[in-house]
Amino acid sequence: MSAQGERYIDESLGYGFLEASEIPLTRRELSVLSLAAEGASVGEIARSLHLSNGTVRNYMSAITRKTGARNRVDAIRISRVAGWV
């Protein structure tokens, strides 16, 4: 709080919150990515979310494309840095 009783948010923090709110992934994609980030295989993710293996692969492909990643591991890294997972 400032001397006038108003809240103050550091600009760098405010920008970080703005970036975090602009997540390009859907909720389902975030669910898939979160499980992948925990080390789950395609089969494990599929069973956990009641999806087919092909659907999980399609989600991972979309996640990779939307994050601009080179592969699954890169997508996880980018998403962690951005604060999405």
C-alpha positions as CSV (number, residue, x, y, z in Angstrom):
1,M,0.0,0.0,0.0
2,S,1.2,3.5,-0.7
3,A,1.2,6.4,1.7
4,Q,-2.2,7.5,0.4
5,G,-3.7,4.1,1.2
6,E,-3.8,2.9,-2.4
7,R,-2.5,-0.4,-3.6
8,Y,0.7,-0.4,-5.6
9,I,1.7,-3.2,-7.9
10,D,5.2,-3.2,-9.3
11,E,5.0,-2.9,-13.1
12,S,7.1,-6.0,-13.7
13,L,4.6,-8.1,-11.6
14,G,1.6,-6.5,-13.3
15,Y,3.0,-7.4,-16.7
16,G,3.6,-11.0,-15.5
17,F,0.0,-11.3,-14.4
18,L,-1.1,-9.9,-17.8
19,E,1.0,-12.4,-19.7
20,A,-0.3,-15.3,-17.5
21,S,-3.9,-14.3,-18.3
22,E,-3.2,-14.6,-22.0
23,I,-2.8,-18.4,-22.1
24,P,-3.3,-19.7,-25.7
25,L,-4.2,-23.1,-24.5
26,T,-7.7,-24.5,-23.8
27,R,-8.5,-26.0,-20.4
28,R,-8.3,-29.5,-21.9
29,E,-4.9,-28.8,-23.4
30,L,-3.7,-27.5,-20.0
31,S,-4.9,-30.7,-18.4
32,V,-3.0,-32.8,-20.9
33,L,0.1,-30.6,-20.6
34,S,0.0,-30.7,-16.8
35,L,0.0,-34.4,-16.8
36,A,2.8,-34.5,-19.4
37,A,4.8,-32.1,-17.2
38,E,4.4,-34.6,-14.3
39,G,6.0,-37.2,-16.5
40,A,2.9,-39.1,-17.6
41,S,3.1,-41.0,-20.9
42,V,0.6,-40.6,-23.7
43,G,-1.2,-43.8,-22.5
44,E,-1.3,-42.6,-18.9
45,I,-2.7,-39.2,-19.9
46,A,-5.3,-40.9,-22.1
47,R,-6.4,-43.2,-19.3
48,S,-6.5,-40.4,-16.8
49,L,-8.6,-38.1,-18.9
50,H,-10.7,-40.8,-20.6
51,L,-9.3,-40.0,-24.1
52,S,-7.8,-42.1,-26.8
53,N,-4.0,-42.1,-27.3
54,G,-4.5,-40.4,-30.7
55,T,-6.6,-37.6,-29.1
56,V,-3.8,-37.0,-26.6
57,R,-1.2,-36.9,-29.4
58,N,-3.5,-34.4,-31.2
59,Y,-3.6,-32.3,-28.1
60,M,0.1,-32.4,-27.7
61,S,0.6,-31.4,-31.3
62,A,-1.7,-28.4,-30.8
63,I,0.1,-27.5,-27.6
64,T,3.4,-27.6,-29.3
65,R,2.1,-25.5,-32.2
66,K,0.4,-22.9,-29.9
67,T,3.4,-22.5,-27.7
68,G,5.9,-22.3,-30.6
69,A,7.8,-25.2,-29.1
70,R,10.0,-27.6,-31.0
71,N,8.7,-30.7,-29.1
72,R,6.8,-31.8,-26.0
73,V,9.7,-31.1,-23.6
74,D,10.1,-27.6,-25.0
75,A,6.3,-27.0,-24.7
76,I,6.5,-28.0,-21.0
77,R,9.5,-25.7,-20.5
78,I,7.8,-22.7,-22.2
79,S,4.6,-23.3,-20.3
80,R,6.4,-23.5,-17.0
81,V,8.3,-20.3,-17.6
82,A,5.1,-18.6,-18.6
83,G,3.4,-19.8,-15.4
84,W,0.7,-21.9,-17.1
85,V,1.6,-25.2,-15.5
